[in-house]
Amino acid sequence: MSNSFDDKIKESLENFEMPYDANAWTEFEKQLPQGGGSAISSSQFGWKATALVAALAVSVATIWYLNADKDVATSELAATEQLETAEQQSTTVEENSSKLPEAVVANESTIFSSTEKVQIADSKIVIEDEVASRIEPQTKYPEEAKTSNNSDVPNAEKKAVPPANNSTPEKIDAKPLLARFIPSSIKVCVGEEVSFINESSDLKAKMIWDFGDGTSSQELNPSHFFVAEGNFEVKLRTEKGSKSSDRMISVTVNPVPVADIDASLVKNGFGAIPFYRFETVLKLNETAFWSFTDGSKAQTPVVKHLFRDAGKQEATLTVKNSFGCSNSDQWETENRKAFQLLAPTGFRPDGDGNNEVFIPGALADMDVPFEMIIQDNKGQEVYRTSNASEPWNGKLQNNGNKLVAGIYVWTVVLKEEILLKKTFTGTITLLR
């Protein structure tokens, strides 16, 4: 293309003829100086003018040539870039498929045989169609595919099309229907809730539960309470269309023990002493657990407890068996005031036989081991005893000198596990 342009420039310069204007030359000669050397000067001036005009024409032609050549170079560069883009896209298709259709190869060889932009666009369309055909899943229709009517692409690849009546082949559900479930526990106690988690293959299928105790459900994830002991076959049946599936799991329901509190006063008729005896009847492999308001605990069928605090008092029994099943019972009473062992506030040992000694009255009635200590106002021990029949008589250790009248401090510590806080304390006034 560049050589052809050079020939055109050369031919233009060789055939160039400067136009002649006689009037302009006549006017120009009048302005020249007169003399003998006029012929020579006119000849020289004409040659110079001709050279100047020729030089100017060459300059203009050169500028036009450079601009034209720049446009041509730009066009060639754009075409080259488009060709490289098409080749890259063709390479991508080759990597995704082991063999490209002949239509793509044929187009690649003819892309630049005519107008570049049109052919490049056509090539991109063919490549994009080829990529789409490789990515799309293979058609399910057994009929032969029709040939594409794209006239711009020779030997276009044949694509599969659905049948003319747009009918869809019937889908075959090959997924099996399986009934599966998991119980929250397979060993429970009477009255305990059991939850069933449905893990069947199709949760939209119809669910029919049979709990084996005469009850049923159609919930997806039911819960059930077994009210009797025994072994129960829990069955799940799933149904969908002509399919069905069954699953069965055995659940063992163990018995619950009986918890029944039998409470009575340790000393009948002595309601002022809140000292009780608690008992329950146990079967083989059953254990009783007692708990009381003050925090004390016991683990025997029979237990005694002294409620010393004021207000509502409770006893709770829990019976457990070897299956891990349990049952509870509760008993309560109320103390109007704190219990202080029915200790008097003073005594007068004057020999009149009335109120001669001191000892808390409940110690003898409860028949509980104890120890009592009496101290003076200086903290000195004046008497000690562990026998309810040996009260303090107002003397030092009950056989020494008579002690002076005043206020003394007594402390009793119970030696039996009948309550949590076993120490009682108070004051007694010795009168003379």
C-alpha positions in Angstrom: 0.0 0.0 0.0 2.9 2.5 0.8 4.7 1.8 -2.6 1.5 2.6 -4.5 1.2 5.9 -2.7 4.8 6.8 -3.5 4.2 6.2 -7.2 1.2 8.5 -7.2 3.2 11.3 -5.6 6.0 10.9 -8.0 3.7 11.0 -11.0 2.0 14.2 -9.6 5.3 16.0 -9.3 6.5 15.0 -12.8 3.3 16.2 -14.5 3.0 19.4 -12.5 2.9 22.5 -14.7 2.8 26.0 -13.3 -0.1 28.0 -14.8 0.9 31.0 -16.9 -0.8 34.4 -16.6 0.4 36.9 -19.4 -1.2 39.9 -17.7 0.6 39.2 -14.5 3.9 38.9 -16.2 3.4 42.1 -18.2 2.6 44.0 -15.0 5.6 42.4 -13.3 8.0 43.4 -16.2 7.0 47.1 -15.9 8.3 47.1 -12.4 11.7 45.7 -13.4 14.7 48.2 -13.9 15.4 49.2 -17.6 18.9 48.6 -19.0 21.2 46.3 -21.0 21.1 43.5 -18.5 17.3 43.2 -18.5 17.2 40.0 -20.5 19.6 38.2 -18.1 17.8 39.5 -15.0 14.4 38.5 -16.3 15.6 35.0 -17.1 17.2 34.7 -13.7 14.1 35.9 -12.0 11.8 33.5 -13.8 14.0 30.5 -12.9 13.9 31.5 -9.2 10.2 31.9 -9.2 9.7 28.6 -10.8 12.0 26.9 -8.2 10.1 28.6 -5.3 6.7 27.5 -6.6 8.1 23.9 -7.1 9.5 23.9 -3.5 6.2 25.1 -2.1 4.3 22.4 -4.0 6.7 19.7 -2.7 6.2 20.9 0.9 2.4 20.7 0.6 2.6 17.3 -1.0 4.9 16.0 1.7 2.6 17.2 4.5 -0.4 15.6 2.8 1.6 12.4 2.4 2.6 12.2 6.0 -1.0 12.7 7.2 -2.3 10.1 4.9 0.4 7.7 5.9 -0.4 8.3 9.6 -4.1 7.4 8.9 -3.1 4.3 7.1 -0.8 3.2 9.9 -3.5 3.8 12.4 -6.0 1.7 10.4 -3.4 -1.1 10.1 -2.7 -1.0 13.9 -6.4 -1.3 14.7 -6.9 -4.2 12.4 -3.9 -5.9 13.9 -5.2 -5.5 17.4 -8.6 -6.8 16.3 -6.9 -9.8 14.7 -5.0 -10.5 18.0 -8.3 -10.3 20.0 -9.9 -12.8 17.6 -7.0 -15.1 17.9 -7.1 -15.0 21.7 -10.8 -15.8 21.8 -10.1 -18.7 19.4 -7.4 -20.0 21.7 -9.8 -19.9 24.6 -12.3 -22.0 22.7 -9.6 -24.5 21.8 -8.7 -24.9 25.5 -12.3 -25.6 26.5 -12.9 -28.1 23.7 -10.7 -30.8 22.2 -11.9 -30.0 18.7 -13.3 -26.9 17.2 -15.9 -26.9 14.4 -14.6 -26.4 10.9 -16.7 -23.2 10.7 -14.5 -21.4 13.2 -11.3 -22.3 11.3 -12.8 -21.3 8.0 -13.9 -17.9 9.3 -10.5 -17.3 10.9 -8.8 -17.6 7.5 -11.2 -15.2 5.8 -11.7 -12.6 8.5 -9.4 -10.0 7.0 -10.0 -10.7 3.3 -12.6 -7.9 3.1 -13.7 -5.0 5.3 -11.8 -5.6 8.6 -14.4 -4.4 11.1 -17.3 -6.3 9.6 -15.3 -9.6 9.4 -14.0 -9.2 13.0 -17.5 -8.7 14.4 -18.7 -11.8 12.5 -15.8 -13.8 13.9 -16.6 -12.8 17.4 -20.2 -13.9 17.0 -19.1 -17.3 15.8 -16.7 -17.7 18.7 -19.3 -16.6 21.3 -21.8 -19.1 19.8 -19.2 -21.9 20.0 -18.4 -21.1 23.6 -22.1 -21.1 24.5 -22.7 -24.4 22.8 -19.8 -26.0 24.8 -21.1 -24.7 28.1 -24.8 -25.5 27.7 -25.8 -29.0 28.8 -26.3 -31.5 26.1 -29.9 -31.5 24.8 -32.2 -34.2 26.0 -34.3 -34.3 22.7 -33.6 -37.3 20.5 -34.5 -35.6 17.3 -31.8 -34.3 14.9 -30.8 -30.6 15.4 -31.6 -28.1 12.8 -28.9 -26.2 10.9 -28.5 -22.6 11.9 -29.7 -20.0 9.3 -26.9 -17.5 10.1 -25.8 -16.6 6.5 -22.8 -14.6 7.7 -21.1 -17.8 9.0 -20.3 -20.5 6.5 -20.6 -24.1 7.6 -22.2 -23.0 10.9 -22.4 -25.6 13.7 -25.7 -27.5 14.0 -27.5 -26.9 17.3 -30.1 -29.1 19.0 -33.6 -27.7 19.2 -36.6 -29.1 21.0 -39.4 -30.8 19.1 -41.8 -28.7 17.1 -44.7 -29.5 19.6 -42.6 -28.3 22.6 -43.4 -31.5 24.5 -41.3 -32.3 27.6 -40.2 -35.8 28.3 -41.8 -37.2 31.5 -39.5 -37.0 34.5 -38.8 -40.2 36.2 -38.4 -39.9 40.1 -35.6 -42.4 40.8 -35.1 -41.2 44.4 -36.1 -43.9 46.8 -38.6 -43.2 49.6 -37.1 -44.1 53.0 -38.6 -43.7 56.4 -36.1 -42.7 59.1 -36.4 -41.1 62.5 -34.5 -40.7 65.8 -36.1 -40.7 69.3 -34.8 -38.3 71.9 -34.3 -41.4 74.1 -35.0 -45.1 73.7 -35.1 -45.6 77.5 -37.5 -43.3 79.4 -39.6 -43.3 82.5 -43.4 -43.3 82.7 -44.7 -39.8 82.1 -41.5 -38.6 80.5 -41.8 -36.8 77.1 -40.1 -38.4 74.1 -39.5 -36.3 71.0 -39.1 -37.9 67.5 -36.9 -36.2 64.9 -38.0 -37.1 61.4 -35.1 -37.8 59.0 -37.0 -39.5 56.1 -35.8 -39.0 52.5 -38.9 -37.0 51.6 -40.3 -34.8 54.3 -43.2 -33.8 52.1 -44.5 -37.3 52.0 -47.4 -38.4 54.2 -46.3 -39.4 57.8 -48.2 -41.9 59.9 -46.9 -42.5 63.4 -47.9 -45.5 65.6 -46.5 -45.2 69.2 -47.4 -48.8 70.1 -49.6 -47.9 73.0 -52.8 -47.4 71.0 -52.1 -43.7 70.0 -50.9 -42.3 66.7 -50.0 -39.0 65.0 -49.5 -37.5 61.5 -47.2 -34.7 62.6 -43.8 -34.3 61.0 -41.9 -34.3 64.3 -44.2 -35.4 67.1 -43.7 -35.7 70.8 -45.3 -38.4 73.0 -45.8 -39.2 76.7 -45.9 -42.9 77.7 -48.2 -43.3 80.7 -47.5 -47.0 81.3 -44.3 -49.0 81.7 -43.2 -51.6 79.1 -41.6 -52.0 75.7 -43.3 -50.1 72.8 -42.6 -50.5 69.1 -42.8 -47.0 67.6 -43.5 -47.2 63.9 -43.2 -44.5 61.2 -44.8 -45.1 57.8 -44.2 -42.7 54.9 -46.4 -42.7 51.8 -46.1 -40.8 48.5 -48.0 -41.9 45.4 -47.4 -45.6 45.0 -44.4 -45.6 47.2 -44.3 -46.3 50.9 -41.6 -47.1 53.5 -41.7 -48.2 57.2 -39.3 -47.7 60.1 -39.7 -49.1 63.6 -37.7 -48.5 66.8 -38.3 -50.0 70.2 -38.7 -47.6 73.2 -38.4 -49.0 76.8 -40.6 -47.2 79.4 -39.4 -47.9 83.0 -41.5 -47.6 86.1 -41.5 -44.5 88.3 -41.2 -45.1 92.1 -43.8 -43.9 94.6 -42.8 -41.1 96.9 -45.0 -40.7 99.9 -44.1 -38.8 103.1 -45.4 -40.0 106.5 -44.7 -37.3 109.1 -45.4 -37.2 112.8 -44.1 -35.5 116.0 -41.4 -37.3 117.8 -43.1 -36.5 121.1 -46.8 -36.9 120.7 -48.8 -34.1 122.2 -45.8 -31.8 122.4 -46.7 -29.4 119.5 -44.5 -26.7 121.0 -41.5 -28.7 120.0 -41.2 -28.7 116.1 -39.3 -32.0 116.1 -40.6 -34.5 113.5 -40.1 -38.0 112.3 -40.3 -38.6 108.6 -40.7 -41.9 106.9 -41.3 -43.4 103.4 -41.7 -47.0 102.1 -39.2 -48.1 99.5 -39.1 -51.0 97.1 -36.1 -53.0 96.0 -33.4 -50.8 94.3 -35.0 -47.6 95.4 -33.3 -44.8 97.4 -34.8 -41.9 99.4 -33.3 -38.4 99.4 -34.5 -35.9 102.0 -34.0 -32.1 102.0 -35.2 -29.5 104.5 -35.7 -25.8 104.6 -32.5 -25.1 106.6 -30.4 -26.9 104.0 -29.8 -30.1 105.9 -30.1 -33.4 103.9 -30.5 -37.1 104.6 -30.5 -40.4 102.6 -32.4 -42.9 104.7 -36.0 -44.2 104.6 -36.6 -42.7 108.1 -35.3 -39.4 109.3 -35.8 -36.9 112.2 -35.7 -33.2 111.9 -36.0 -30.2 114.2 -37.3 -27.0 112.6 -35.8 -24.1 114.7 -36.4 -21.1 112.5 -39.6 -19.0 112.4 -41.9 -19.1 109.4 -42.8 -21.7 106.8 -40.8 -25.0 107.0 -40.6 -27.7 104.3 -39.5 -31.3 103.9 -39.0 -32.7 100.4 -38.6 -36.4 99.6 -37.2 -37.7 96.3 -37.2 -41.4 95.6 -35.1 -42.8 92.8 -34.9 -46.4 91.4 -32.2 -48.3 89.5 -33.6 -47.2 86.1 -32.9 -43.6 86.9 -36.5 -42.8 87.3 -37.6 -40.6 90.2 -40.6 -39.2 92.0 -41.0 -36.5 94.7 -43.3 -35.5 97.5 -43.4 -32.5 99.8 -44.5 -31.7 103.3 -44.7 -28.4 105.2 -45.4 -26.8 108.5 -45.0 -23.3 110.1 -43.3 -22.0 113.2 -44.8 -18.9 114.8 -41.4 -18.0 116.3 -37.9 -19.3 116.5 -37.5 -22.4 118.6 -35.1 -21.9 121.6 -35.4 -25.3 123.3 -38.1 -24.0 125.6 -35.5 -22.5 127.9 -36.7 -20.3 130.8 -35.4 -16.8 131.3 -34.7 -17.0 135.1 -34.8 -19.2 138.2 -34.6 -18.7 142.0 -32.9 -21.4 144.1 -34.3 -20.5 147.5 -35.5 -23.9 148.7 -39.2 -23.4 148.3 -39.4 -26.2 145.7 -40.6 -23.8 142.9 -38.3 -23.0 140.0 -35.2 -24.1 141.8 -33.0 -25.2 138.9 -32.3 -24.3 135.2 -32.3 -26.5 132.1 -34.0 -26.0 128.6 -37.2 -27.9 128.9 -37.0 -29.5 125.4 -33.8 -31.3 126.0 -35.5 -33.9 128.2 -38.5 -34.3 125.9 -36.5 -34.6 122.6 -34.2 -37.3 124.0 -31.3 -36.0 121.8 -27.6 -36.1 122.9 -26.4 -32.7 123.9 -23.9 -30.6 125.9 -24.7 -27.5 127.9 -22.2 -24.9 129.2 -23.0 -22.0 131.5 -20.7 -18.9 131.8 -20.7 -15.8 133.9 -20.4 -12.3 132.6 -16.6 -12.6 132.5 -16.7 -15.7 130.2 -15.8 -18.0 133.0 -17.4 -21.5 132.9 -19.5 -22.1 136.0 -21.3 -25.3 134.9 -21.3 -28.1 132.3 -23.6 -31.1 131.7 -24.7 -33.6 129.1 -27.5 -35.1 131.1 -31.0 -33.6 131.0 -31.7 -34.9 134.5 -28.8 -32.8 135.9 -29.9 -29.1 135.7 -27.9 -26.2 137.1 -28.7 -25.3 140.7 -27.0 -21.9 140.9 -23.7 -23.2 142.5 -20.3 -23.5 140.9 -20.3 -26.9 139.1 -23.4 -27.7 141.2 -21.4 -28.5 144.4 -19.4 -25.5 145.3 -20.2 -22.0 146.6 -23.3 -20.3 145.7 -22.9 -17.9 142.8 -24.0 -14.3 143.0 -27.2 -13.2 141.5 -26.9 -11.9 137.9 -27.2 -12.7 134.2 -25.4 -15.8 132.9 -25.0 -17.1 129.4 -26.0 -20.7 128.4 -25.0 -22.6 125.3 -26.4 -26.0 124.1 -24.9 -28.0 121.3 -27.0 -30.9 119.9 -25.0 -34.0 119.1 -27.4 -35.6 116.5 -27.9 -34.8 112.8 -31.4 -33.5 113.2 -30.7 -30.0 111.8 -28.0 -28.0 110.2 -27.4 -25.4 112.9 -26.9 -27.4 116.1 -25.8 -24.7 118.5 -28.4 -22.8 120.6 -27.5 -19.9 123.0 -29.4 -17.6 125.4 -29.2 -15.9 128.8 -30.6 -16.9 132.2 -31.0 -14.7 135.2 -30.0 -16.1 138.6 -32.1 -14.6 141.4 -31.4 -14.7 145.1 
